[in-house]
Amino acid sequence: MECGVRWGRWPSPLGLSLGIGAVALAQVLVVAYHYVRLRWCATRRVQREPRPYDFSEGLKAHLGSPGGLLLMVLYLSVYWMSDAMPCSYYSFDGGVRWSVVFAQTCSQDLFMFLLHLFEHKGPLGPAFYQRSHKPHHRFVNPRLFDAFDGSVADTFCMILVPLLITSRIFDANVWEYMLFGALWSSWLTLIHSEVSHPWDPLFLRIGLGTAADHHVHHRTFVFNYGHTMMWWDWLAGTYKAPAAVRAFNDASLKPTVQGGSNYSVDSSTVDSSATEGNGPAGAESHGKRE
């Protein structure tokens, strides 16, 4: 069955191009927001341990990781141009149903939660974890640009499979899928930020994912498997509040202007207890760290 606007035997790449363009524009806005926040705004670092870096180096790593954005663009291009997506995704008819965008986001995060848990604790064991997800866990104290820096196997298992399942569940149109992709990818990037966001206090109360929530997972390995939603962790008993992690800055700490990503560090103000054992993250069998 042929769906949507056609280029001969093939689907028109217009919807695909608009979708990729929307995600790209959203990433530009996220990076610009992050630069402004680090450079000129009073912020609070999630963790006590300093991690200054060159902003341009971080941006290059963010855009160039073969297991990150590039792989997702390849997946979407092949899925779209092979005419394999449900017919509704090729349609420009209708407006945006926000309930569908929200449902897609919930579905994506739920399946990411399940597959994230599978990578850590599934029947394939430590060998699979070490080849797939462990490379991403070398970031015990992540920065925003580490969001998509992982292995190809990790991206396939924890991002592409949930994207595929979600696309088969909901009959979204071009506009709804475009909006979902832009919002979800931006949110996934923002929860890796090294500094907190203005909306975090509200999100913490209602169980939406914050940078601090996700830093808990990177620091401890065995809590907070959800990404944009903590509801699944609440239900599974795997949630840990950021305030309970010793290596994190207290939420009551007064925000300060970092002056950029390569902020200077006064060694006399660094708590040594927050930097102990912060080498590359080991397999989960080594136990949790705080």
N, C-alpha and C positions, 0 to 999 in steps of 0.2 A: 504493500500500500504506500503510495507516494504522498508525502505530507509537506505542507507549506509551499513557499516559493521555490521553484526549481531552476537549476542551471543545467538544462538537458537532463541527464540521468541522475545528476547529483543535487543534493540540497544546496540552496544558495548559502554562501558563507557569511551573509550579512548579519544574521542573528549571532553567529559564532564570533564575528569580529566585534560586534557591539558588546557582547558579554565579556570577552577578553579585555576590550577597551575600558569597560566599567570597572573591572577588577584592577587594571593598571592605574586608572585614575584614582581609585580608592587607596591604592598603595602609595601613590604620590602624596595624597593628602595626609595619610598616616605618617609618612616620613617627614613631611614638612611640619606637622604638629609636634612630632617627637623632637625635631631640631629646635623649634621655638621653645618647647618646654625645658629642654636641657640648657639652652643658651641664656634665656632671659627670664624664665618663670621660677618662682619659689616652689621647689619640689622636695619630696622625701624619698630617698633611695629605699627600696624594699629591704635589702639586706645590708648589714653593717659592713661587710667585707667590701672594700673598694674594688672597682673594676673599670678604670679609665681606659679609653680606646680612641683611636682616630675615627671620626664619623665617616669619612669617605671610604676607609677600609671596611667598616661595618656595612655600608651600603653596597659595596661591591660583593661582599660575601653573601648578602641577602639576595641579590639579584642573580648571582652566578652559581648558586648551589645546584648541581645536577639532580639532586633528590628533592628539590623544593618546587619553586614556582615554575621552572622550566618543564618538569615532569607533568605538572598539572595542566599546563597549556597543551602539551603533547596529548595527554589523555582526552581533554575536551575536544581537541581538533579531530582526533581519530574517531571518537564517539559520535560527534556531530556529522562529519563528512561521510562516514560509513552508513548514514541513514538509519542508525540503530536506536536512536533515542525515541521515546514515545512521541506520537504525533503532536501532542499539545505543545511540546517544547519548540516546535518549528513555527508556531502560530504567533502572529503579532496582534491577533484580535483580543479585545477586552483590555481592561486596565489592570491595576495591581490589586490583588486580594491580599491584604496584609496577614490574614489568617493563614494563607498558604505559605507565605514567606516565613512566618513564625514556625509553622509546622515543619517546614524543611530544616530550619535551624535546629529545632529540637531533635528531629530524626537524625540529622548529621551528628550531633553531639552524643546522642544516646549510642549510636553504633560505633562512634569513635571511642566512647567510654568502654564498651564491651570488648572491642578489639585491642584497646590499650591494656586492659586487664589481661586479655589473652596473651599479649606479647610478654607481659611481666610474669604471669602465673600459669599460663596455659600448658596443655599436655606436651607441647613440642619441646619444653624444657629450656634450660639455660643456654644451650647452643643457639637456639632460634633467637632468643632475646639478645645475645651478644652480637649476632649478625644483623639484626633488624633495628631494635630500639636503643641499644646501648650507646651507639655513636652519638645520639642526641643527648644522652645523659652525661656526656663529658662536661656539659654546661651546668655545673652545680649552682652557679650564680649567673643566670642567663641575662642577656641584654635583648632589646627588641629585635635586633637583626639576627638572632639565633633561632627565630621562630620556625623557619623552614629548612634549617641546616641539619639534615639527617640523612640516613641511608635511603637508597632507592627502595629497598625492601620495606622499610618503615613507612615511607610515604604511600607505597602501594597498599600495604595492609591497613594502616590506620586512617588514611585520608581518601584514597581512591575507591576502595571497596565501600566505605560508607556513602561516598558520593554516588556511586553506581546504584546501591540499594535505595537510597533516598529518591533518586530520579525515577525509579520504577514504582514507587509508592504513590507519589503525588503528581497529579496532572497539572503541572505549572505551565504557564505560557512563557514566551521569551522574556518579557519584562520582569516577571516574578522570579525566574531562574537567574536573571542578570542581577537583580537586586539582592537575592539571597547570596549569590557568589561574592558580590562586592562587600556586603556587610559581614558575612561569616569570615572571609579571609582577612578582613581588617581586624576583626575582633580577635582572631587567632594570633595575629601579629601583636596586638596591643597587650595581650596577657603575658607576653614574654618581656615586656618593658622592665628595665631596671629601676624605674621610678614609678610611683603611684599616680593614679589618674583622679581628676576631680570627682568623678562619679563613683569611685570605689566604695565609700561608706554606704551609699544606697545599695549598690550591687551586693555587698557583703550581707546586708540584712535580708535580701530577698533570694539569695542563692544563685545569683548570676556570677559568672567567672570574672575574677579580678587578677591583676598581676601578682598580688601577694598569694592568692589561692594557688596559682600555678607554680610560683616559686617554691611553695611547700612541697610540691611533687618533685621538683628538680633537686631540692635539698634532702628530702627524706626517702624518696623512691617508692614508698609504700602507702602513700595517702594521695587523695585528690586526683583521681584518674580522669575526671571530667575536665572539660576545657572551657566552653562558654557557659555551661551550667553545672552547678554543684549538686543539683537535686539527686542525681544518680548516686553520688557518694553519700549523701544524707541517707538514702534508702539502703545502700549496701553497707553502711557503717564504716566507710573508708574516708570520711571527711576529717580533716584536721584544720583547725582555725589558725590563721597566720600568727595570731597573738601568742600561740602556744609554742612557737619555734624560737629558741634562744638566739639564733643567728640573725633574726630579723630586727629591724628598727621598730621601736614602739610607735603605735599609731598616733600617740599624743606628741611625738617629737615635732618640734617646730620646723616647717619646711624652709629650705634655704636655696638660694640661686646657685646651681652647680657651675655655671659659666661655660657649659659645653660638655661634650662626651669625654673630653680629655682633661677633666677637672684635676686640679692639684690635690694631693693627699697629704695631710699632716699626720705623720706616723704616730705622733703622741696621742692622737684622738682615736686611733684604731684599736678596737677591742680584740685582743689576741685570741680570746675564746671563740670569736666569730670566724676566725680564719684557720682554725686547727683542722687538719685532715681534709683540706679542700683541693686535693688533687683530682685527677680524672675519676669520674664516678665508676664504681665497681658494680658487679652483678648484684642483684637484690639479695642473694643468699648471704652477702656480707653484712646484712643488717641495715637498719635505718641510721641516718645521720641527722643531727640537728645542730 
